[in-house]
Amino acid sequence: MLFKHSDSCGVSSRAYSEMSRLPCPIGLVVVQQARSVSDEIEKRWHISHETPQVLIVRDGTVVWNASHFQVKAAEVEAALNEANGKQ
C-alpha cells in the first residue's frame, strides 16, 4: 500500500490522519520530498497524480486506489482485506 501525501494541503492532512488509524505498514510518499517517486508511480501504473492518494498494489498491479475525500481508514482497510483475500 502506498500513500501519496502533500505536506501543504489540508485535505491531505485529513487523509494522513485517516491513514494513521490503520494497523499495517504504509509506504509514505511525501510529494514535495519525493517528486520523482510520485512521477514514477503515475508512469508505471498509468494512474493520474492526485494528492492525497492511496494505492493498493498486488503482484505489481494496482488493484484499488482512492484520492482526496475518498481516503477513509475503514474503506482502505476493507479494500486491503479484499486484496488479501480476507472478507
C-alpha positions in Angstrom: 0.0 0.0 0.0 1.3 3.4 -0.9 0.0 6.8 0.4 0.9 9.9 -1.6 0.7 12.9 0.8 1.2 16.6 0.4 2.5 18.3 3.5 1.0 21.6 2.3 -2.6 20.5 1.7 -5.4 20.5 4.3 -7.3 17.6 2.5 -4.1 15.6 2.5 -3.6 16.3 6.2 -7.1 14.9 6.9 -6.3 11.8 4.8 -3.0 11.4 6.7 -5.0 11.3 9.9 -7.3 8.7 8.5 -4.3 6.6 7.3 -2.6 6.8 10.7 -5.6 4.7 12.1 -4.6 1.7 10.0 -2.7 -1.1 11.9 -0.5 -2.0 9.0 2.7 -0.7 7.3 2.1 2.1 4.8 4.6 3.3 2.2 4.5 7.0 2.6 5.5 9.3 -0.4 5.6 13.0 0.5 5.4 14.5 -2.9 7.4 17.6 -2.0 10.3 15.4 -0.9 10.0 12.6 -3.5 8.5 14.1 -6.7 10.5 11.6 -8.8 8.9 8.7 -6.9 5.4 10.2 -7.3 6.1 10.7 -11.1 7.2 7.0 -11.3 4.0 5.8 -9.7 2.0 7.8 -12.2 4.1 6.5 -15.1 4.3 2.8 -14.0 0.6 2.3 -13.2 -1.0 4.9 -15.5 -2.7 6.5 -12.6 -3.2 10.3 -12.7 -1.4 12.1 -10.0 -3.6 13.1 -7.1 -2.8 14.1 -3.6 -3.7 12.7 -1.2 -3.9 9.3 -2.9 -3.9 5.7 -1.7 -2.9 2.8 -4.0 -3.1 -0.9 -3.1 -0.7 -2.9 -5.2 -0.8 -6.7 -5.6 1.6 -8.6 -7.8 2.7 -5.4 -9.5 -0.8 -4.3 -10.3 -2.9 -1.5 -8.7 -6.0 -3.3 -7.5 -7.6 -0.3 -5.7 -7.0 3.4 -5.4 -8.7 6.4 -3.9 -8.0 10.1 -3.6 -9.0 13.2 -1.8 -12.1 12.8 0.4 -12.4 9.1 -0.6 -9.4 8.3 1.6 -11.1 6.9 4.7 -9.5 4.4 7.1 -12.4 1.9 7.0 -12.6 1.9 3.2 -8.9 1.5 2.8 -8.8 -1.4 5.3 -11.8 -3.1 3.6 -10.0 -2.8 0.2 -6.8 -4.1 1.7 -8.6 -7.1 3.2 -10.3 -7.8 -0.1 -7.0 -7.6 -2.0 -5.5 -10.0 0.5 -8.4 -12.4 0.1 -9.9 -11.7 3.6 -13.6 -10.9 3.9 
